[in-house]
Amino acid sequence: MDMLMSQIEARDNAEDLHSVHRLCQTSAPKILSEFKPNLIIAIGGGGYVPARILRSFLKQPGSPNIPIQAIGLSLYEALGEDPVEEPGTKVTRTQWLDLSSLEMANLIGKKILVVDEVDDTRTTLDYAIRELQKDVETAAREQGRTDELANTQFSIFVLHNKDKPKKGQLPSEMLDNGRYLAAVTVGDEWICYPWEATDIEEHDRFAAAQKK
């Protein structure tokens, strides 16, 4: 049995691109009707592909595509010789919006949908929302646009939420107002996504076998 097969078996769940596509498709109507985003921020690397797929389903006739901006955050770390990464304890920025440019100014007064692939310990999402809100407030003060802050609204979409105690916290007003959406809630199992695979044919074969 090759490395990929053994690592997926140990972690229980492999997702193929078709499944990811369907999860985005079935979630889009709720996002359109309740979140009404006019900007998407994808958390890299796992949020890039879902964000791009989701945008196709959020496209409205006669309207432009919703812009996607990207931030990079890393919480996972490789342990020893294990090819599978495990959650770490510290969030590291690998890419961020430029506070001195129009990137941050474009967030002021917008309905912003933050997209990631999985809500595991919630540490990454906690960091992303907290830091983005802080930077938007700073940009609004610097540009004399604090009156628009009340219109700035963050929502979250993830493909999978793991049903487990969370280390991170999200704003209560976000959760209380339903601005958090997980396409599927699963147990505390390892999920291997197609963009993590080094052998996509083997990954897809295993994902198909799991569905039988």
Number of C-alpha atoms within 10 A of each C-alpha: 6 7 11 19 15 10 16 18 13 12 14 13 16 24 19 18 15 10 14 20 16 14 20 24 17 13 20 21 14 11 22 15 9 13 22 16 20 17 20 24 23 24 26 19 17 19 22 21 20 22 25 17 16 24 19 14 18 20 14 12 7 6 7 9 15 17 12 18 16 19 19 18 21 17 16 16 13 12 12 8 7 10 11 18 13 13 15 14 13 14 17 13 14 11 13 16 16 11 13 10 10 11 13 19 21 12 25 25 18 19 18 21 24 26 28 25 25 22 22 21 22 18 20 25 24 16 19 21 18 14 12 17 18 12 19 21 21 17 22 20 13 12 11 10 15 17 11 13 17 10 12 15 18 23 23 24 28 25 22 21 21 20 14 14 10 12 12 14 15 17 11 9 9 14 13 9 10 13 17 18 20 19 20 13 15 14 10 15 14 19 17 20 20 20 15 12 14 11 13 15 11 14 22 19 13 19 21 13 10 13 9 5
